[in-house]
């Protein structure tokens, strides 16, 4: 599918309710089935403790997709997938059946009520940086520079690599 209209996007996946690992695998299938999108690859899954929240550990991963969708349209599609997995937004940082975060969309830099790109905390979270760098070690994010340079600041965050998705 890659062509001049296609953008490379990175999606953070996370879950900490139910069978989180199976949910992430099913969510990858849902991403692969999105019209106008092609799943390129996914990172291993990682276990992390909740940050600024309580509840069970999270299982996290990152997916790379090529998409014809504009950032807001892709966000809407991701939120529809979350809803199909029973996602409820009862309060900030609530435990969740599935969380899909649009981390990067090409070179887009956006700041709207519904979407900020690059994701505002991607460079502060080991559970995002490590899988991103696993997929693309030299990844550079607009306004953040080389993401590998941010990894040392997350060294105090527990993160356990679980294996392939």
ZITAQUI-V264818 format. One record per helix or strand of 3 or more residues. SS is the DSSP state (H for helix, E for strand). FROM is the first residue (numbers start at 1). LEN is the number of residues. Records with the same first field share a line. If there is no record, write none. Layout:
SS = FROM-LEN + FROM-LEN
This chain:
E = 7-9 + 37-6 + 45-4 + 58-10 + 99-7 + 159-5
H = 20-13 + 71-14 + 122-3 + 126-10 + 147-8
